[in-house]
Amino acid sequence: MKLIYRVPTLDEALETTIWTQEDGLTPYWRDWLYRVYPQLNKEKTLSLPWAEREKFLKKELSNIYHQVLPQLKKQAAHWNQLYSAQRNKLVKEYSLAFETDVENILNDMFACPNLNPISPRYLDKHSFFLFYRMDDDVMMRTSLHEIMHFVWFYKWQEHFHDSPQEYDVPHLKWIYSEMVTDTFARFSEFKNFYGDYPAAYDYFYTFKINGENVLDRLGKIYQTNGIMGLFNEGFNLVQKNEQQLRLHIQKSENQ
């Protein structure tokens, strides 16, 4: 299991950031960019038709990229040092938590310090992008979160042999994978990295099934039946309550 942090190309930085401003994205995802870069002028930018908006954002973000490029290089080098120091321990923890030997899998992962204040992940490329201003602890927790997805779907595919096209937005299997990051952060040795910090999206912590928080329930399933319990009993629980869960997410993201 190898991970390299590297500087994104300009095209990568733009592609992995501008998508957050496409039509139809909820404020939950869209507005982070304007909090970090108020000079982009949210009202003016969002009033533009998509073609003009994209052109404007490419120009402005290109300027920002070149301004912060020395910081991107510095962070990539620094993060490589931090991760390398923890790698052997992390291989052990992922192997235990996911009940599979991860030593010789996922050796092509890469991550980039990036302009985007949220952290997009690309399962097909085993890659993710982190906001370059993250402090060391946030960077590590976020990296662990993203790697959890890679290991989760490696193990999931090994068990179910289903279509990887169902592992991303908007499919339920993607939503579920975002929920179980909390399970590993709280109910495995990864709790030593997370402490009281949440590993899942905030709105999952307010979703209940029969009066019980769904993440607490998944934790109990994992503690009793391990990874196979999450694959079977846990996913069945989420499937049965999919409609209510999606309504909860929709409401939360549009607030």
N, C-alpha and C positions, 0 to 999 in steps of 0.2 A: 504494500500500500504506500504509494509515493505521491507526494503533493509538492508542486513547485509554484511559488508566487513569482509572477513576472509582470512587467509593465505592459498594459494594453496598448495596441496600436491606436492611432486616432480613429480609424474606422470602427474598431471594436468598442472604443469608449463611446462613440456616437450611437452606434447601433444598440448597445446595451443600456442606453440612457433615454433616448428619444422615444422609444416605444411607450414609455409611461405617459406620454402626452397625446396618444392617439385618441380619436373620438370613441366614446363609450366607456373609457376607463373611469372607475369611481374615484371620488376625492381621496379615499383611503390610500390609493396608490399614486394618484396624480400630484397631490399638493405638496409632497415632500420636496420636490425639486425647487419650488418657489420659496419654501422656507429657508433652504440652504443658499439659493441664488436669487435673492429678491430683485436683483437688477434685471432679471428676465421678464419682470412685469406680468404677473399671472393674468390679470384681466385683459390686457392688450394681446398677449400671446394666444390665449384661448379663444379670443374673438376672431382670430384669423382662420380662413379656410385651411384644411389640412396641408395642402401643398405649400402654401405660404408659411404656415407655422413651422413645418419641417425645415424649410430653407432658413428661416430666421434662427431656429434653435441650433442647426448645424453651424451656422456662422458664429453665434455667441458661445456655444460650447467648445468649438474649435479654439477660440481665443483663450477660454479658461483652461483647456487642456495644455496648451503650450505654456501658459503661465505657471501651472502647477506641476509640470513634467519633472522638475528636479525632486519634488516631494514624492511623486509616484515612484521614482527610482529608489529613493531612500526607503520608502515603506516596503517595497518589494524585497529589498535586501534584508531589512530588519525582520520582516515577517518570516522569511525563510529561516533565519537563525532561531526564532522563537519556536517555530513548528518542528524544526529538526531536533531541537533539544527535548521535545516531548514525543517524538515519533514512536520510539519503542514502547513507551507506556501506552500510547494511543492504540497501537496495533493490538496489544493485549486487551485493552478495554473494549474495543469494537468486537474482537473475537468472542469475548465473554458475553457481551450484551446481545449480540446477534446470533450466537451459537453457531458460528462458522469461522474458519481460519481465514483471516483477511491478509495474511502476510504477503501472499503472492497474487492478489487481485488488485484492481484499481491502481495500477502503477503508472497511469497516464493522466492523473488529475492535475489541473492547474487552476490557479486563482489569480485575480488581478486587483490591485488597488485602483479604484475607479471614481468617476465623477458622480455617478448615481448614488444618492443617499439610501436607496433600498438595494437589496442584494439579489439580483436575478441569478438563476441557476439553470444550467443546460445539461440535462441528463445524458443526451446523446454524445456530448463532448466531455463529459465528466469535468465540467468547469463551472466556476462561479465568480462573481464580481463583488467586491466589497468597497464600501465608501472609504476613500483614502484617509479621511480624518478620524476614523475609528481609533480608540485607544487600544492598547494591547489586549486587555481582558475582553472587550467587546469583539475584537477581531477573532480571538481564539474561540469564544463561544459561538460566534456566527459561523466560523469555519467548521466547527464540530457539527453544528446543525446541518450544514449543507452536505458534509460527508455522510451523515446519518442517512440522508436521502439516497445517496449512491449505494451504500451498503444495503439499505432496506430493499431497494428495488432489485439489486443483484440477487438477494436471498429470495425475494418475492418471485422473480422470474424463474429462478431455479426450482421453486416449489409449484407454481401455478402454470408456467409456460403459456402465459397469455400475451396480449398485444401490448408492446411498450407505448403505443399511441395512447393508451388509456392511463398513462402515468403522469400526464401533464394536464394543465388547465384545459377544460373545466371539469374534468372527470372526477368522480367520487374517489377513485384510488389516489389521485393527487391530493384531494382534501384530506383524506385519511392519513396520508404520509405526513402531512403538516401537523396532524394531531399527535401522532405517536412520537414525534421528537420530544414532546413533554414527558412521555412515558420513560424514555431512556435517560432524559436529563434528571428525572426525579427518582426513578426506581432502579437505576443501575449505578455503577461506580462513576458514571459521568456527573453525578450529583456533586462530586468534588470540584468539578470545573464550573458548575452553574450556581451552586448555592441556592439562594432565593430568587435568582433571576429567571424569568420565564423563557422557555425555549420555543413555545408555540405562539401563534397569533393571539392577540389579547382577547378576541371575541370567543375563542374556544373555552376560555375560563369562566364564561358566563352562560354557557349552554348546558342545560340540564335535561336528563332523561329520567322520568319518574322521580323527580325531585333530587336526583344525584348528579353532580357535575360529571360530564362525560369523560373528562380526562382522569378524574379520580377513579372512575369505573374501569377505564382501560388500564390504569396502574394496577388495580387489584387483579385483573385478568392476567397481566404479565407476571405478576409476582406468583400467581398460582400455577399458570400453565406455560409461561415462557413465550418465546417468539411464535410458536405454533398457535398458542392461545390468541395472540393478536391477529394472526393471519385468518383464523377461523371465527372464534366467538366474538372477538373485537370487531372485525369487519362486518359480521352479520348484524351486530348491534347497530352499527352506523348505517348500514343499508336499510334496516327497518325504519330508521328515523331520518332518512335522507331529506325528505321534503321539509320537515321542520328545521333541520340543520341548514339547508340552503336558504330558507327564509330568514333565519337568524343571521347568517353571513351577509346576505343582501342588505338587511336593515342596518347592520353594524357598519358596513363599508360605505353606506350612503349618508351616514350621520354627519 
